[in-house]
Amino acid sequence: MRRVAAVTLLTAVILTAVAARASAGTGAGFWRSAGRHGVDAFGVYRRRPARVTLSFLLRDTKKDRYVAAVRFTFTERHHRRSVRVVALPRGGVSSRWRSVSSANTGHLYVQECTGTWRAKRFRIRTCAPRRRHY
């Protein structure tokens, strides 16, 4: 358990340093989820004029039959919203690094969700309220 805590702390420190360094030149920052019990997600985002990219760690902290997921909503004026749902795969994987990108660079909203896999399709069960990160 100590090793997991040490790796998590080290990862958070490294991501914070990368976000601080990257934010000096471009629109970049660090984000962390909060609101849904059993779902832990954090990472960095980088905004460019034509694209935003998120790199994050998604972790399922609750041992139950539901899978952790994160729903990203990217918005931009006069464009349709872009929604991405990223869930952990089947097979008992408790954490995984993921990456998501979108051409909508206006605002980023994040929701932590739980759900189940059925017939190769992820179905959302419940979600926390969405939070705006930029």
N, C-alpha and C positions, 0 to 999 in steps of 0.2 A: 504494500500500500504506500509505503514511503517513496518507493521508486516512481510510482505513478504520479504522486503529488509533486515530486521533484521535476519530473519531465514536463508536467503541466505548467508548473511555475516557470521553468526555463523557456518553454515555448511561448508563454505569454510575454516574458521579458524580451525575447528576440523579436516577436511580432510588434511589440510596442516600439522598440528601437527602429525597426524597419519602417513602421508607419510614421514615426517622427522624422526620420531622414527623408522619406519620400514626400512628406507633406511640405517640405521646404520649397520644392520646385513645382509640383503639380498638385491637383486636388486629390489628396489621399488621406486616409485616416484609419483608425482602429474602431471596430464595433464589437459588441458583445450582446448576446441575447439575454433576456430576462422576462419572466412571466409565465412560463410553463414548467411545471414540476416534471422532472424526468428528461428534459431536453436541455442540452448545453451546447451552445455554438458561439464561436468567436473567430475573428479573422481581420483581414485588412481589405480595404477597397481602394481602387485607384481610378480616378475620373480623368478622362481625356476629353477633348472637344467632341469626338465622334463615338466614344465607347467608354463604358465603365466595366471594370473587372473586379470580381470578388474572389478571394482565396480564403477558405475558412476550414475549421475543424468542427465537424458535427459529431456529437457524442450522446449516446443513450445512457443515462445514469440510473434509470429505474429498471429493475429486472421484472418485467411483466410481458404480456403477450402483444403489447403494442410497440410499434417502431417509431423512433424519433425522426422528425422531418422539419424542414424549414421552408417557408413560402416567402419568396422575394417578389415584390411588386415594384417595377421600375416605371416611372412616369415621366412624361415630357409634354410640354404644351403643344396642343394641336396634333397630338399623336395618340394612338391607342395604347393603353397600358400593356406592359409586357409582364407576364406572371410566370415564374419558374418555381416548381416544387421539387426540392431535393430531399430524398429519403435515404436512409441507410438500407443496404441490400438485405435480402433474406440470409438466413444462416447464422444468426447470432453474433454478427459483427457489432461491436459496441461503440466503435469510433472510426472515423475516416476523414481524410483531407479531401476537400472538393473545391471546384472552381466553377464560377458562373459568370457570364458576361452578357451585356445587352447594349443596344444602340441608343436606348432611351436614357439620357443622362440627367434628367431634371431632378427627381427625388427618388430615394430608396426607402421602401417600407419593408420591415421584416416581421414575420409571424412565426412563432414556434408552434409546431403541430405534432400530433400523434396519430397513428393510423395503422392499417394492416395491409398486407399484400394478399391479393386474391386474383387468381388466374393471370399472373404476370402483370398486374396493374395495382398501383398503390392507391388506396382509398383513405382519405382523411377522415378521422373520427372527430377530433376536437382541435381547436386552435386558440391560442392566447390572443389578446388584442394586438393589433399591428402597431408597430413603433416606427417613427420616422427617424432615419439616421443622418440624412443630409437633405 
